[in-house]
Amino acid sequence: MAATLFNGTSNSSNDITIDMLDYQYIDNCSNIKELEKILRALRSGKDGYYPHLISHCEDKVRGMNPTSKALRKLNPITRTKDLPADEAEVITNGIGEWKNEIHSNASDDQVNGCNIPPVRQTTTLKAGTKSTVTNPSSKSQRIRSYDYKAWDKFDADKECENAEKQPQEKPRTTPTSKIHRNKKMSDKVDATGLSEYEMLVRATSEKDKGNEAFKSADFEAALTYYSRSISLSRTAASINNRALAYIRLQRWKEAESDCNEVLQLEPDNLKARLRRATARKELLKYIEAKNDLSFVLDKEPHNTRASKILEEVEQNLSKSSSGDASQSSRTGRKMMIAEVSSDEEETDPPTANHCEIKEKDVPDTVQSEVAPISATVNGDDTEKVSKDDKVGPGDVETTFAAEEPHVEQPPPEMPQSVLKIKNSGKELFLSGQYADAAQLYTKALNTLQACADKSPDLDHSCNIALLYNNRAACHLKVGDDKACIADCNEVLILKGMDTKALIRRAYAFEHMEKYQQAYLDFRSAQTVDWSIKQAQDGANRVASHLRDIHGPKWKSVLTGDRMIVTQHQKTTNSNQEEADREKKKEEIRRNLFDSLKNNGNTEVKKGNFEKAVECYTKSMNICPDEIASYTNRALCYLKLNKPVSAIEDCTEAIKRDPKNIKAMFRRAQANKNLKKYKQALDDLNKVLQLEPENKSAHAELMVSKDAAKKEKKRKIIIEDADSDEEAVNISENNGKEDTGKEEVQSKLENIKPTVELEEFGNAWNAVQPKHAVSTYKMILDRVPVKNIPELVTNKTTDHMIVTFAKIARYHLIAGVKEEVDRAYGILSSLSLAQRFNMAAMFLSKPDKKHVSAAIDDLEAALDTGSFTKADVENLRVTYML
Amino acid sequence: MDKPQIITHLEKGMNHTLYDCKWIPRSARFVTLGSHPRGTGAINVFEINQRELQLVKECETPTSFKCGTFAASSLQARNLATGDFKGKLSVWDLENMKSTFDVDAHSEIINAIDGVGGLGIGEGAPELVTGSRDGAVKVWDVRQKDAPVACMVPEEGEGKRDCWSVAFGDAYNSEERCVCAGYDNGDVKMFDLRTMSLKWETNVKNGVCCVEFDRKDIPKNKLVVSSLEGKFKVFDVRTQHPKSGFASLSENAHKSTVWLARHLPQNRDLFMTTGGSGSLSLWKYEYPPKRVKEEDGVSKGVIGSLQYLQNSTISTQPVCGLDWSPDKLGLCVTVAFDQALRVLIVTKLNRV
């Protein structure tokens, strides 16, 4: 008995020895097979029962292979009564309801008389066992080597003949499968003898089959099943599904007509809209597609698919309007590629409409903000960089001067006399005598016109345009808006999309309070060249005017500004190249914006909120209408405890999208931090109106209400933070930030300024994730330096030391005396805490690096702080560096 | 976790052995078939009320029942076809518990029965198929009383094999139809009823306890074959290769006989297997990115993978009968050799 037992152990666990059943061994083991064996050995309990080790091993296996068979555990029976009361209730009620429903349908009138095929002719197939003579497709019997009798009968010659015959026979078997494949199921179901309820049930089951076929990528079959379902009952759901099947089969026409039908039945079906837009896009019905998409985006502004398709459609739309020549190529994507490549071949477009114009009223900050962008552009487009280099970070004066040099470049040189007049005009302009300058420019124009008349072979249009443009600038300065607009119109006719002219005209329109035209001009200038700050600022400014006048629906007043922009282009400039460039720029701008935003997001994840703010600010300059950057920056400000700036950003975002939930939510948080509970509650209520299920908003609402009520004496138990709130709605925060963290943070801010021992410990431990230094900082900020040792008590850990060091560095960034002193204070008082020496001794290398960096920074800030070099050296010694 | 849960909603112990159970279509009732200790047959009809099972009808017949099906009956009549221990095939009108059709179909016990063409599932005439210990697989049309319409018997002189399971499939139009049969020696044969030929055969090494197509009324798609020794196989029967046949995968489950595999009527890619140790396992089949590959100009099937969704041990004895409700997603009834029947609910099936 003992022997078998012993054998059993050694056999079953084969190469699993006792020392393998160990945490460390399991941790280090990377062989999944071995781990599974260890797990089995552990579970067998032969070497003892270690529940924690088993679960540890399970975790490890799960980490390596979540579908491992070793993880399959047998679950015991679960009865309804074992379930939580509410779940049990749901099940019981569900069955009850179903029963009632089925009862009411059971009393169907008995309909009979289906046309059933006749009875099959009686046949017998003798193929019950191995012998399969009747079956031509089965393999011929192999004679076993020991079956001598059979070998005696074996006729080699005959077999040879047979072998030759066989290949001819074979095809006969395979086609059977093919024939039946080709034989189609009918698209309709014979519905005779079915009651209405039955038809509905059949229709549902056919639709289910369609869905299954669709899932297995068998779209043809799915189409058949959906058609069958529709033949029984025309429900929107199945027609909609069939539309999708058509789309997958690239049968756009049918898809469109199906969608039409669905939309007749359910006008608000967004899926059908989206599908119809897809089909219409392929059918080259761009405008209709656009209408569908804007409908979808109206209802669901964050539908990424819709916006993606819309982007494509708009590209195609502008293409088809600008270049009919390229219309011949079939799909939108191909067109785009072709045009982009042609654009690249043409290397350097005329420099006329680049972004050198900087009016004097543009503040310096604009320049300095443009500069870092040009640095990030680098990888994207070399052309752009060269252009931005021209602009440079220099002062306004130099950029303005830079307006002129390129004037000399255009191919046909200006006649000497004209040039002279023009130069003196420029001098007058620079010295501020705009009226005189305008007169000179008029003179130059006249002379040039005369020259042009004399020698028609020379194309002076460029020069004339330039002069007009300059005169327009003068008129603008003088305040003669009408003349300015007239001149700009001349320029635009002569040269097409000239950003300078566009912007000047926009200014003139703005002065005349024709905001719509101004807005359109600014926007077109912007689409030509994204980097023109003026255009962006102008567009925003005018947009806000328009909003004041027309209310939130001001865009509809513009009757689709973008379309007009494109049409406008068409009228002023049929030059395709121009449109291409514009598109390209748009694209580059997009890319740049995206990359900046992503940078910002990664910084947020890392916890470098300052850097993130920088990124978002840049991205904001590129795409001022993109809400995401505002909301994201607001988040960063929240984290940096700058609620006022956060509120500003949120307000900006809400201006652009009055229904932006994120922005409202964040504004509420910021307001709460400023103790403006009323505003916070207002915002939260709005959020909940828009999205009643938003959990975090609910939670926040509760907190704010509480806070508002007992503002004076309140204590929040931090443990709350890691209960429900960790599961907050992810859609709200786009998966970018950890709302749990936000929650903790916002709660912390509401706690009264001094901290008791227990509270500090709880708060400190509740912080998630563990590298969120800013959150820790907030906790620590409420602690006077001298209290640190007693608060920390004997709980000093290496993590705590490192976090303190990081916080100290945060303080040092400010460079102010109090902050620096506090940084020193934090580090020095921490060293007085109990068990500090022990913890410091076990600091790992990277940890030590953090600490020594903090002390280095302290040393660097010696001048501002009220501590001596000796103090810092002391600190170094106590931290054992 | 959004995993389906297998919940035992109602349980009832009986005083006789239960072999099979079937939902009565379009109702909250089901029927159990079994054998009284004295060797007589038992048909019981139960109805589920909110918190209990109510015995609606019961009937004792001369011979024990082994299996039954509604699948060849019209939705209006809802007649139950049964196979008994003596090889008799009967069709019962459950309203008055009278048989409307009786035939001595086989010389020995009918192990398995299946139907097609009724209940709106499958095109063509309603037909029944029976598999028996006498080795024959017979197809019946209830309009023809005396003889089967098709018969698949072992060659004379060959040893007959015990047929343990039968299933209809491929009934997507009025002509096509096939029968799959599994035998005690591990043979699986697929007969084409239109051409009356053996379309495919294989051997899974262990006795075949259950064969089932994922759906009967579509061009044959998948076939699950469960067997002794805790193994079952899934075949992709869409594409047949002239040499290697159908692509398949094999899975171990239950550590004992896999008695049954039953596909969810509402989703063909989900199925439950029942084990000899009283356990249930829920599986999901996942298709490969491409189901067919070309090999030397001949197309060959590619098998996907199985996902293990959930399990539950509901009994200590083999679970020999399981039927999903065709009307309510996730509702099923099981019978086991511990003489108990259980109504189970599998939750969240629409989310997998």
Chai-1 contact restraints between the chains, C-beta under 6 A:
chainA,res_idxA,chainB,res_idxB,connection_type,confidence,min_distance_angstrom,max_distance_angstrom,comment,restraint_id
A,L74,B,T313,contact,1.0,0.0,6.0,A-B,restraint_1
A,N75,B,N311,contact,1.0,0.0,6.0,A-B,restraint_2
A,N75,B,S312,contact,1.0,0.0,6.0,A-B,restraint_3
A,P76,B,T313,contact,1.0,0.0,6.0,A-B,restraint_4
A,I77,B,T8,contact,1.0,0.0,6.0,A-B,restraint_5
A,I77,B,S312,contact,1.0,0.0,6.0,A-B,restraint_6
A,I77,B,I314,contact,1.0,0.0,6.0,A-B,restraint_7
A,T78,B,I7,contact,1.0,0.0,6.0,A-B,restraint_8
A,R79,B,T8,contact,1.0,0.0,6.0,A-B,restraint_9
A,T80,B,I7,contact,1.0,0.0,6.0,A-B,restraint_10
A,T80,B,H9,contact,1.0,0.0,6.0,A-B,restraint_11
A,I91,B,I345,contact,1.0,0.0,6.0,A-B,restraint_12
A,T92,B,Q50,contact,1.0,0.0,6.0,A-B,restraint_13
A,G96,B,Q50,contact,1.0,0.0,6.0,A-B,restraint_14
A,W98,B,K328,contact,1.0,0.0,6.0,A-B,restraint_15
A,K99,B,A28,contact,1.0,0.0,6.0,A-B,restraint_16
A,I102,B,S27,contact,1.0,0.0,6.0,A-B,restraint_17
A,I102,B,A28,contact,1.0,0.0,6.0,A-B,restraint_18
A,A106,B,R26,contact,1.0,0.0,6.0,A-B,restraint_19
A,Q110,B,Q76,contact,1.0,0.0,6.0,A-B,restraint_20
A,I116,B,A125,contact,1.0,0.0,6.0,A-B,restraint_21
A,P117,B,G124,contact,1.0,0.0,6.0,A-B,restraint_22
A,P117,B,A125,contact,1.0,0.0,6.0,A-B,restraint_23
A,P117,B,S174,contact,1.0,0.0,6.0,A-B,restraint_24
A,V119,B,D141,contact,1.0,0.0,6.0,A-B,restraint_25
A,V119,B,R143,contact,1.0,0.0,6.0,A-B,restraint_26
A,V119,B,Q144,contact,1.0,0.0,6.0,A-B,restraint_27
A,R120,B,V149,contact,1.0,0.0,6.0,A-B,restraint_28
A,T122,B,A147,contact,1.0,0.0,6.0,A-B,restraint_29
A,T122,B,V149,contact,1.0,0.0,6.0,A-B,restraint_30
A,T123,B,A150,contact,1.0,0.0,6.0,A-B,restraint_31
A,T123,B,M196,contact,1.0,0.0,6.0,A-B,restraint_32
A,T124,B,C151,contact,1.0,0.0,6.0,A-B,restraint_33
A,L125,B,M152,contact,1.0,0.0,6.0,A-B,restraint_34
A,L125,B,M196,contact,1.0,0.0,6.0,A-B,restraint_35
A,K126,B,V153,contact,1.0,0.0,6.0,A-B,restraint_36
A,K126,B,E155,contact,1.0,0.0,6.0,A-B,restraint_37
A,A127,B,L198,contact,1.0,0.0,6.0,A-B,restraint_38
A,G128,B,G135,contact,1.0,0.0,6.0,A-B,restraint_39
A,G128,B,V153,contact,1.0,0.0,6.0,A-B,restraint_40
A,G128,B,P154,contact,1.0,0.0,6.0,A-B,restraint_41
A,T129,B,P154,contact,1.0,0.0,6.0,A-B,restraint_42
A,T129,B,E158,contact,1.0,0.0,6.0,A-B,restraint_43
A,T129,B,R161,contact,1.0,0.0,6.0,A-B,restraint_44
A,S131,B,E155,contact,1.0,0.0,6.0,A-B,restraint_45
A,S131,B,E158,contact,1.0,0.0,6.0,A-B,restraint_46
A,T132,B,L198,contact,1.0,0.0,6.0,A-B,restraint_47
A,N135,B,S197,contact,1.0,0.0,6.0,A-B,restraint_48
A,N135,B,L198,contact,1.0,0.0,6.0,A-B,restraint_49
A,T174,B,P242,contact,1.0,0.0,6.0,A-B,restraint_50
A,S177,B,Q240,contact,1.0,0.0,6.0,A-B,restraint_51
A,H180,B,E176,contact,1.0,0.0,6.0,A-B,restraint_52
A,M185,B,Y172,contact,1.0,0.0,6.0,A-B,restraint_53
A,M185,B,N173,contact,1.0,0.0,6.0,A-B,restraint_54
A,R202,B,G120,contact,1.0,0.0,6.0,A-B,restraint_55
A,D208,B,Q266,contact,1.0,0.0,6.0,A-B,restraint_56
A,E212,B,R268,contact,1.0,0.0,6.0,A-B,restraint_57
A,S216,B,Y287,contact,1.0,0.0,6.0,A-B,restraint_58
